[in-house]
Amino acid sequence: MENKVKKIDNIITGNTGENIVRNLLDEVAFITKNENDWGEDFTGELIIFRNLQFRIQSKASLDPKYNDFIHSHRIECNLIDNWLKFPIPVFVFMSDTRTGETYYILVNEETYDPEKKDQKTY
């Protein structure tokens, strides 16, 4: 029973994080929920530049760790490697669901620097 409760809590936290991101971007972009989840939750398209699209991965936590960024959920390195090959940019958003504070980062070679060659998560 405890695993079911934890899974439900994770779904609620994830949905809250997604809603925070949608609300933050609502005035600047059209946000569409992706039908198939390949690691990105949404596709965005800027309102003023209709042909400028991007993908969004939303992460959320009730108790994130802070320094100059929110740290909480790790992402699989093979997923990031795929994002680096995407024809459109991918942004990762991390939200503190208690406060709504949200940070984002563009996934690219400058922001992705695994410590080891065979590292599984980042």
SVG drawing of the C-alpha trace seen along z (x, -y; Angstrom):
<svg xmlns="http://www.w3.org/2000/svg" viewBox="-2 -39 37 41">
<polyline fill="none" stroke="black" stroke-width="0.4" points="0.0,0.0 2.9,-2.4 4.2,-2.1 0.8,-3.0 0.6,-6.1 4.1,-7.1 3.4,-6.6 0.2,-8.7 2.1,-11.4 4.7,-11.4 2.0,-11.8 0.4,-14.7 3.8,-16.4 4.6,-15.9 1.3,-17.2 1.7,-20.3 5.1,-20.9 3.7,-20.7 0.9,-23.1 3.4,-25.6 5.5,-25.5 2.4,-25.9 1.3,-28.9 4.7,-30.5 4.9,-30.1 1.3,-30.8 1.8,-34.5 4.8,-33.8 4.2,-30.4 1.6,-27.9 2.2,-24.8 1.0,-21.4 1.1,-18.2 2.9,-15.5 0.8,-12.4 3.8,-10.1 6.2,-10.6 9.7,-10.3 11.2,-12.1 9.7,-15.5 6.3,-16.6 5.4,-19.4 6.2,-21.1 6.2,-24.9 5.9,-27.4 6.6,-31.1 3.6,-33.3 5.5,-36.1 7.7,-33.7 5.2,-31.0 7.8,-28.8 10.2,-28.7 9.5,-25.5 11.1,-23.9 10.5,-20.9 10.0,-20.9 10.9,-18.4 9.2,-19.3 10.6,-18.1 9.1,-18.9 9.7,-18.3 8.1,-19.0 11.5,-19.2 14.2,-20.1 17.9,-20.9 19.1,-24.3 22.4,-25.9 22.5,-28.2 20.0,-25.8 17.3,-23.4 18.7,-19.9 16.3,-17.0 15.6,-14.5 18.3,-13.0 17.9,-12.5 19.1,-9.5 22.3,-10.4 21.0,-8.5 17.9,-10.7 20.1,-13.8 22.3,-12.4 19.1,-12.1 18.0,-15.6 21.3,-16.9 20.5,-15.5 17.0,-17.0 16.4,-19.5 14.7,-21.8 16.0,-22.9 15.0,-21.1 14.6,-22.9 14.4,-21.2 12.3,-23.0 12.6,-22.2 9.8,-23.5 9.5,-23.6 5.8,-22.7 5.6,-24.3 6.6,-27.8 6.2,-27.7 9.9,-28.8 11.1,-27.4 14.4,-27.3 15.1,-26.2 18.2,-25.2 18.7,-24.7 20.1,-21.3 23.3,-21.6 27.0,-20.7 27.8,-23.6 25.2,-22.7 25.7,-18.9 29.0,-17.8 28.9,-14.2 31.7,-13.4 32.3,-9.9 32.2,-8.4 29.8,-5.6 27.6,-7.7 24.0,-6.6 22.2,-9.6 23.0,-13.4"/>
</svg>
